[in-house]
Amino acid sequence: GGNAVKALALLDEMQRSGVQMSTITCNAAISACEKAGHWMSALALLAEMGFASIEQSTITYSSAISAFEKVGKWMTVVELLRDMEEGKVARNTVTYNSAIGACGKGRQWSLALLFLEEMT
């Protein structure tokens, strides 16, 4: 979990120093949160990106969705997939694999099959 804390602290320091956050820096922090299991921090950062009008990419969403997949938060995953669709953000194999995994953990078999169909 130390890398996630360091990444978030670095983002905070950047903002205090007047350095603009970017899609790349936010993606790195969300990825660190995902790897450390800090799904709430990943969600907060995703929301902060929206408030700051920072572009949310396929990588952004895939990292966040992977964080939620690890803790079985399938409903949040579905919401994020909807956000991707509304924002015209492309989904990739990582996105779908994480979504299918989250649905499996939540025993949402029909949703998992739907995402599998969309993926192919």
Rosetta silent file (secondary structure, phi, psi, omega in degrees, C-alpha in Angstrom):
SEQUENCE: GGNAVKALALLDEMQRSGVQMSTITCNAAISACEKAGHWMSALALLAEMGFASIEQSTITYSSAISAFEKVGKWMTVVELLRDMEEGKVARNTVTYNSAIGACGKGRQWSLALLFLEEMT
SCORE:     score description
SCORE:     0.000 S_00000001
   1 L     0.000  -11.805 -176.367    0.000    0.000    0.000 S_00000001
   2 H   -64.196  -36.603  179.905    3.005    2.297    0.346 S_00000001
   3 H   -65.400  -36.171  178.314    3.228    3.087   -3.353 S_00000001
   4 H   -65.633  -43.540  179.308   -0.384    4.259   -3.419 S_00000001
   5 H   -62.650  -43.086  178.991    0.223    6.545   -0.459 S_00000001
   6 H   -64.139  -42.764 -179.047    3.372    7.908   -2.111 S_00000001
   7 H   -63.921  -42.586  179.732    1.602    8.440   -5.440 S_00000001
   8 H   -68.397  -38.294  177.610   -1.287   10.294   -3.800 S_00000001
   9 H   -64.912  -39.487  178.543    1.103   12.390   -1.707 S_00000001
  10 H   -64.929  -41.888  176.451    3.070   13.262   -4.837 S_00000001
  11 H   -61.277  -41.988  178.788   -0.113   14.328   -6.639 S_00000001
  12 H   -62.804  -43.146  179.004   -1.055   16.469   -3.664 S_00000001
  13 H   -63.874  -40.079  177.812    2.407   18.059   -3.619 S_00000001
  14 H   -59.169  -45.913 -179.565    2.177   18.747   -7.361 S_00000001
  15 H   -63.160  -42.972  179.884   -1.116   20.561   -6.902 S_00000001
  16 H   -64.695  -29.129 -179.754    0.224   22.637   -4.002 S_00000001
  17 L   -86.256    0.223  178.349    3.232   23.583   -6.143 S_00000001
  18 L    86.342    7.290  177.523    0.981   24.735   -8.968 S_00000001
  19 L   -81.785  129.737 -179.594    1.767   21.817  -11.286 S_00000001
  20 L   -71.817  135.493  171.752   -1.292   20.745  -13.261 S_00000001
  21 L   -71.118  150.418  178.005   -2.448   17.175  -12.870 S_00000001
  22 L  -129.718  172.349  176.573   -2.718   15.314  -16.169 S_00000001
  23 H   -57.590  -42.517 -176.655   -4.332   12.144  -17.425 S_00000001
  24 H   -65.471  -45.815 -179.316   -0.961   10.394  -17.223 S_00000001
  25 H   -66.560  -39.472  178.389   -0.191   11.412  -13.631 S_00000001
  26 H   -67.362  -39.723  178.084   -3.707   10.537  -12.491 S_00000001
  27 H   -59.888  -42.552  179.558   -3.574    7.194  -14.313 S_00000001
  28 H   -62.143  -42.015  179.993   -0.336    6.346  -12.502 S_00000001
  29 H   -68.219  -41.775  178.622   -1.888    7.206   -9.133 S_00000001
  30 H   -64.191  -40.095  177.721   -5.095    5.247   -9.860 S_00000001
  31 H   -62.555  -41.274  177.409   -2.988    2.271  -10.959 S_00000001
  32 H   -63.683  -40.866  177.114   -0.996    2.452   -7.707 S_00000001
  33 H   -62.466  -42.994  179.481   -4.262    2.579   -5.758 S_00000001
  34 H   -59.900  -47.687 -177.879   -5.567   -0.426   -7.701 S_00000001
  35 H   -64.986  -30.845 -178.305   -2.447   -2.469   -6.985 S_00000001
  36 H   -89.722   -4.712 -178.707   -2.600   -1.565   -3.277 S_00000001
  37 L    78.515   18.860  179.779   -6.326   -2.306   -2.958 S_00000001
  38 L   -92.096   68.828 -174.593   -7.192    1.329   -2.203 S_00000001
  39 H   -65.948  -32.458  179.909  -10.397    1.332   -4.223 S_00000001
  40 H   -67.007  -38.398  177.161  -11.892    4.300   -2.365 S_00000001
  41 H   -67.058  -37.733  177.389   -8.870    6.449   -3.239 S_00000001
  42 H   -61.825  -43.406  179.585   -9.121    5.314   -6.863 S_00000001
  43 H   -65.602  -41.646  179.566  -12.774    6.377   -6.951 S_00000001
  44 H   -63.123  -41.052  179.859  -11.995    9.728   -5.305 S_00000001
  45 H   -68.265  -39.183  176.053   -9.244   10.425   -7.809 S_00000001
  46 H   -60.142  -43.330  177.812  -11.502    9.467  -10.721 S_00000001
  47 H   -64.911  -41.754  179.387  -14.112   11.925   -9.423 S_00000001
  48 H   -61.357  -37.673  177.040  -11.457   14.613   -8.928 S_00000001
  49 H   -60.566  -41.861  178.875  -10.398   14.173  -12.550 S_00000001
  50 H   -63.401  -44.703  179.739  -13.987   14.829  -13.609 S_00000001
  51 H   -63.302  -35.154 -177.181  -14.239   17.962  -11.456 S_00000001
  52 L   -90.023    4.991 -179.155  -10.920   19.257  -12.833 S_00000001
  53 L    56.638   38.623  174.852  -11.911   18.442  -16.449 S_00000001
  54 L   -91.742  130.832 -176.836   -8.947   16.101  -16.848 S_00000001
  55 L   -58.010  132.107  176.614   -9.498   13.611  -19.659 S_00000001
  56 L  -103.220  116.359 -173.354  -10.400   10.137  -18.429 S_00000001
  57 L   -97.170  178.710  174.340   -8.957    7.551  -20.795 S_00000001
  58 H   -57.655  -40.718  179.687   -9.430    3.836  -21.336 S_00000001
  59 H   -64.951  -40.700  178.318   -6.434    3.305  -19.050 S_00000001
  60 H   -56.002  -55.184 -177.273   -7.989    5.515  -16.369 S_00000001
  61 H   -66.401  -40.454 -178.584  -11.211    3.546  -16.322 S_00000001
  62 H   -62.334  -40.117  177.922   -9.549    0.147  -16.709 S_00000001
  63 H   -65.115  -43.717  179.740   -7.341    0.785  -13.666 S_00000001
  64 H   -65.669  -44.253 -179.670  -10.303    1.942  -11.592 S_00000001
  65 H   -62.731  -38.486  177.276  -12.480   -0.967  -12.741 S_00000001
  66 H   -62.808  -38.254  177.425   -9.679   -3.389  -11.862 S_00000001
  67 H   -61.725  -41.407 -179.604   -9.540   -1.887   -8.354 S_00000001
  68 H   -74.650  -30.992  177.395  -13.270   -2.500   -7.909 S_00000001
  69 H   -62.081  -40.733 -177.470  -13.041   -5.984   -9.412 S_00000001
  70 H   -61.751  -27.627 -179.798  -10.557   -6.972   -6.707 S_00000001
  71 L  -108.712    9.546  174.620  -13.099   -6.181   -3.974 S_00000001
  72 L    70.796   26.057 -179.385  -16.153   -7.460   -5.884 S_00000001
  73 L   -86.748   69.659 -174.103  -17.848   -4.062   -6.288 S_00000001
  74 H   -65.159  -33.378 -179.375  -19.701   -5.078   -9.438 S_00000001
  75 H   -65.936  -38.824  176.712  -22.342   -2.325   -9.217 S_00000001
  76 H   -65.406  -38.849  177.485  -19.649    0.365   -9.255 S_00000001
  77 H   -59.690  -44.816  178.959  -18.051   -1.396  -12.229 S_00000001
  78 H   -61.575  -41.157  178.046  -21.353   -1.255  -14.117 S_00000001
  79 H   -62.758  -42.005  179.794  -21.641    2.472  -13.323 S_00000001
  80 H   -66.596  -37.924  176.255  -18.109    3.096  -14.587 S_00000001
  81 H   -63.548  -37.401  176.878  -18.815    1.170  -17.787 S_00000001
  82 H   -65.630  -42.057  177.008  -21.887    3.358  -18.280 S_00000001
  83 H   -60.373  -40.649  178.391  -19.742    6.448  -17.705 S_00000001
  84 H   -61.129  -43.952 -179.728  -17.308    5.178  -20.329 S_00000001
  85 H   -63.069  -46.059 -179.735  -20.135    4.737  -22.809 S_00000001
  86 H   -63.703  -36.318 -179.282  -21.545    8.194  -22.112 S_00000001
  87 L   -87.198    3.784 -179.728  -18.082    9.757  -22.414 S_00000001
  88 L    57.704   38.838  177.040  -17.345    7.805  -25.615 S_00000001
  89 L   -95.657  125.967 -177.024  -14.304    6.193  -23.978 S_00000001
  90 L   -66.395  144.912  173.860  -13.320    2.937  -25.674 S_00000001
  91 L   -98.855  147.687  178.057  -13.300   -0.288  -23.692 S_00000001
  92 L  -125.792 -174.336 -178.027  -10.471   -2.778  -24.101 S_00000001
  93 H   -59.595  -40.930  179.123   -9.699   -6.353  -23.077 S_00000001
  94 H   -61.526  -44.192  179.687   -8.466   -5.245  -19.642 S_00000001
  95 H   -57.605  -51.652 -177.656  -11.681   -3.298  -19.073 S_00000001
  96 H   -66.712  -41.781  179.495  -13.876   -6.254  -19.987 S_00000001
  97 H   -59.785  -42.844  179.142  -11.806   -8.841  -18.102 S_00000001
  98 H   -67.126  -40.541  178.733  -12.029   -6.794  -14.907 S_00000001
  99 H   -63.472  -43.781  179.149  -15.760   -6.197  -15.403 S_00000001
 100 H   -64.072  -41.535  177.640  -16.376   -9.900  -15.979 S_00000001
 101 H   -61.607  -42.647  178.843  -14.292  -10.741  -12.898 S_00000001
 102 H   -63.588  -42.174  179.225  -16.254   -8.296  -10.735 S_00000001
 103 H   -65.811  -37.189  177.258  -19.550   -9.736  -11.959 S_00000001
 104 H   -63.304  -43.876  179.100  -18.286  -13.248  -11.231 S_00000001
 105 H   -63.944  -31.627  179.272  -17.348  -12.288   -7.665 S_00000001
 106 L   -90.147    5.580  179.906  -20.796  -10.753   -7.277 S_00000001
 107 L    58.634   35.220  178.689  -22.453  -13.859   -8.790 S_00000001
 108 L  -100.360   70.832 -170.730  -23.912  -11.704  -11.563 S_00000001
 109 H   -63.381  -41.003 -177.903  -23.617  -14.383  -14.239 S_00000001
 110 H   -65.756  -37.451  176.317  -25.943  -12.816  -16.806 S_00000001
 111 H   -66.693  -41.187  178.468  -24.020   -9.535  -16.661 S_00000001
 112 H   -59.536  -43.547  178.630  -20.726  -11.389  -16.980 S_00000001
 113 H   -65.615  -37.624  178.097  -22.054  -13.144  -20.097 S_00000001
 114 H   -61.860  -45.172  179.377  -23.297   -9.841  -21.506 S_00000001
 115 H   -66.632  -35.167  176.879  -19.836   -8.277  -21.119 S_00000001
 116 H   -63.050  -42.086  177.887  -18.257  -11.391  -22.656 S_00000001
 117 H   -64.522  -43.316  178.737  -20.565  -11.002  -25.673 S_00000001
 118 H   -61.045  -34.978 -175.641  -19.768   -7.287  -25.971 S_00000001
 119 H   -69.721  -31.929 -174.498  -16.072   -8.097  -25.841 S_00000001
 120 L   -94.614    0.000    0.000  -16.161  -10.516  -28.777 S_00000001
